[in-house]
Amino acid sequence: MKYTICGQGGCLADMEANDAFINGMKGGKTLLVQMINHMGRTVNITFPLNDFGKSYDGPPVDPKEIQAQKKALDNAVQNEAKETLKRIQEQNKKQ
């Protein structure tokens, strides 16, 4: 695909996810996204599609559940950051 717009964070490309594409993802094992980085090197990112069909055809996720998961993740990241800072401060005291 050709890029449609570029900004400081990179360039974006659009493509239509038509029925053939969705059906291919439902029957596929992985989705390979390939791009060219700012140094001209190819970068490959692979996404597993094991449960794509089940997720796509299944019921939507409750937004409250997503919010709860996000909050739990945010709390875990904050706790990890606090623990890391505490370890660094303790190491600095020993020096």
N, C-alpha and C positions, 0 to 999 in steps of 0.2 A: 504494500500500500504506500502511496505517497503521503507525506505529511500534509496536514491541513493548516496547522498553525504552530508557530514556535514562540517560546518565551524563555525566560531565564532558567526555568527548571527543565527545559527540553522541548521536544517537538511532539505533537499529537497527530495521530492518524485516525481516521474514521473508517469503519466498515460495517456493513449490514449483517446482523446475525439473523439470516433468513432460516427457513425451516430446514434446508439441507445442512446448513452449518450446525444448527442445534441438534439435529438427528445424528450428525457425525460425532458430536460431543457425547451424546447419550450412548453411542455404541463404541466410543473410543476409550483408550486406556490413559492417554496423556494428551495434553495440549501444549505444544511447543510455541512459545512466543520468541521471535528472533528480532533483534534490533541492532543498530549500529551506534556505538557510543561516540562521545565527543572526540575520541582519538582515532576514530575510523575502524575500530575493532568490533567484530561481531560478538554480541552477547546473547546467550540462550537462556531462557527461563522456562522450566517445565512445570506444568500444573497437573496433578493427578486428577483423573476424571472418574474414579471408582464409583462414587455415589452421586455423580452429576444428575443422571436421569431421575433417580429417586428424589433428589432435592428439587429439581426443576418441576417435576410433575406433582410433587407432594404439596401439602398445605403450607401456607406462608408461616414464617416465624413471627411470634407475638413480639411487637416492638418493645414491650416491657421486659421481655426476656433478654432481648439484645442489650437494652439499657443496663440491666442487672449484670450481665456478663461484662460489659464495658466497665462498669463501676468496679467490679471485682478485679479486673485486669489492672485498672488504674491504681487501685489500692495495693495490689501486689507489686507493681512497678515502684510505687512510692516507698513501700516498705523495704524493698531491695536496695533502693537508692540510699535510704537512711542507714541500713546495715553496712553498706559499702563505705559511706562517709564515716561511720563510727569506726570501722576497721582501719581506715586510712589515718584517722585522728589518733587511734591507739598506736599504730606503727610509728607515727611521727613523734609521739611522746617517748617512745623507747629509744629513739635516735638521739 
